[in-house]
Amino acid sequence: MPPAPAAPELLAEPGAAPTAVPGPARRRRPSALWRLALPVGSLLLFLALWQAVAAAGTWSETLVPPPAKVWDAFLAVSTTRDGVRGYNGTYLVEHLGISLRRIAFGAGVGIALGVLLGLVMGTVRWVRSLFEPWISFLRTLPPLAYFSLLIVWLGIDEEPKITLLAVAAFPPVAVATTAAVAAAPRHLVEAARAPGSAPRASPASSPRTSPTPGSSSPGRSRSTPPPPRRPCGTRST
């Protein structure tokens, strides 16, 4: 049997640098310019298609306005033109701030109530059995289904809008918090109750002091020290 060919490193002379074995070519990473050109090119292509569809006249300008007309409308609601300040006397940025403030308040109230009730439902079983069917039923309803009722009950001011956001954010947060608390590992719960954080404190759960070296704990006998070891080779008498 002919001998196996030696590795290139073994054939090299002593003291010479090992020759690199040719391997598969590495893939070149795209440059930063190429990564920037892809999203910009897709945006330009979308604008071109939009302009072509608007210029074709398939749909009216009310449904598909050209990009230039949309840009003019954006400038009109963002600046002051002919003495008119934005849209109905309010700039677009101010409208955006009002909407964000409304969303933050309504969703924040719903999330806070959902977390609180979810913690209680995940800890107390009878509370979970009492509220879980109603929360599951409310979760399956689309928010727009009871928006008309909120308008009838609360009017057309800010109250129905904030209430709608709170009711929409409350059920999923409550259900997720309940599932997270119920799925907590048992050893973590027992470790939290060990320092005295149990729901019901008893005299037996009073804090214990760690025994000092040389002292024995109550209720246990002090262990006797082990007998000394005999040297090897000696016999016991």
N, C-alpha and C positions, 0 to 999 in steps of 0.2 A: 504494500500500500504506500503510495507516495506521501511524503510528509506534508502537513498542512502549511500553507504560506504564513510566514511570520507577519506580525503587525508592523505597520510603517514606523511606529516609535521604536521597535526593537531593531530595525534595520538601520536606523540613524546612527551616525558616529557618536562616540561619547563626547559630551560637552556641547553638542549641537542642539539647537532649538528644535522641538518636535514639530513635524510638519502637520498642518491641519488636514484632516480628512474631509474631502468634499462631501457636503450634505445637501439636503433640499434647500432651495433658495428661500430666504425669509420674505414674508409679505411686507411690502412697504406700507407704512401708515399714511393715510391721506393727510395732506398738509392742512394748515389752519385756513388758508384761503379757499381750499376746496370744500371744507366743512362749512364755511360761511356762505359759499356760493350756492350750495344745495337749497337751504331754506329760502334764500333771497330769490333764486330762480323759480322755485315753486310758487312763491307769492306773486312774482311778475307774471307767470303763466296763468295763475288764477285771475288776476286783474285783466289780462288780455282776453281770456275766455268770457269773463263777465261783460266786458265792453262789446265783444262780438255778439253775444246774445242780446244785449240791450239795443245794439244798432240794427240787428236783424228785424226787430219789430214784431217778434212772435208774441210777446206779451206787452201789455201797456206799461208805461213808465211808472204807473202807480204800484204795480207788482214788482217789476224789475227795473228800477231806475239805473242810469249809467253811473259809474264811479265818480265822475266829475260832479254830478248833481248831488250825490250823497256827501261829498266833501264840502260843497257849498252849504248844505244844510247843517253840517257839523260846525262850520265856522259861524253860521248864523245863530245857533243856540249857545255858542261859547263866547261870543263877543257882543258888542253893542253896535247895532246898525240902525241908522235913521232914527235915533233916539229910543229904540226898543232894546231893552236889556235882556239878552238871552231869550228864553222861552217863558212867556207869561211873567216877565220881570225877574226871572231867576236863571242864572247860568247853569250849564250842564253839569259842571263840577259840583255846584250846590245841590242839584237834584241827586247826584250820585252820593254825596255825603248824607243826605236825608235817608236815602234807601239803605245805605250801609249801617247807619245808626239804628234804623228800625229793625234790620236783620239781626244786628248784634244784641239788641235788647230782648227781642222776642225769642230768638234761638237760645240766648243765654239763660233766660228764665226757664225755658223748657228743658235745657240740659241740666241745670241745677236741680230742678224738681225730679227729673228722671234719675239722677245719681243718688239723691237722698232716698227716694222710694225704692230704688234698686238695692241699695245697701240693706234697708229694712226687710225687703222681700227675700233677699238671699240669706238673711240671718234667722228670721222668724218664719217658721213654716206656715202657720195659720194666716199670717198676713199675705204670704205668697199665694195660698189657696184662695184667698178672698179677692185679691186684686188682679191676679194673672189673667183670668178669662176676659175681664173688661179691657185690660190693656191690650191683649191680643186682638180683641174685636176692634178697638180703636186704631190699632196699627194697620189693619187690613183696609180701612177706609181711606180713599184718596182725600187729601185736604180740600180740594175744590168741591167735594161733595157736600160738605157742611159750611162752605164759605157763605152761601146765601143765607143760611140760618144765622150765622154770626152777624151779617149785615142787618138782618131783621131785629136781632136781639140787642146789638151794640151800636147800630147806626153806621154812618159812612166816614167817621173820623178815623183816628189812629188806632182806636181800641180793637176793631175787628182784624186789622192787619197784624198787629202785634200778637193778638190771641191766636190767629191762624198759624203764625210762625212757631209760637210756643207749643201749640197742640201737635203740630207736625213733627217737632223735634223731641217731644216728651216720650212717646211710646218706644221707639227704637233704642233710646238711651237707657230707659228703665229695663227693658228686656235684656240688653247687653250687660248691664251692670249686675242684674240678678244672676245671669248665667256665669259671669266671672266670679262672683262671690260664692255661688254654690259649687263651682269647680275648683275652689282653693284646696290645695293639698292638706290632708288631715294633720300631718306632722307640723305644718306651719301654724295651724290653728291651735294645736296643743302647746306649741312653743310660745305663742302669744299669751295663752292663758296661764302658763307656768309662773310668771312673775307676779301674779295676783290680779290679772285683768279679766278674770272669769265674770260672767254676768251676775252670779250669786256668790257672795263671799261667805265662807264658813269658818269657824274657829280653826279647823284643820288646815285651812289655806293661808294661815298667817305666815309672814316672811320668816324664813329660817336663816339663822346665822351659820356660816361655815365653821366647822370645828377647827380649833387651833391645833397645831402639832403637839401631840402628847396627851390631848384630852379626848375622851370617848363621848360619842353621841348618846343621848338619853335612850334607854330601852335596849341598849346593846352592851354586851360584856366586853371588857377590854381584852384584846387578843394577846396571848402570851408570846414572847419572842421565840423564834426558832432556836433549837439546840445548836451549840457550836459544832462546826465541822471538825472531824478527826483527821489528822494527817494520814496520808497514804502509807500503808505498810504496818500500821499499828493495829492491834487487836483489842477489842473491848473486853474488860475484866468482868 
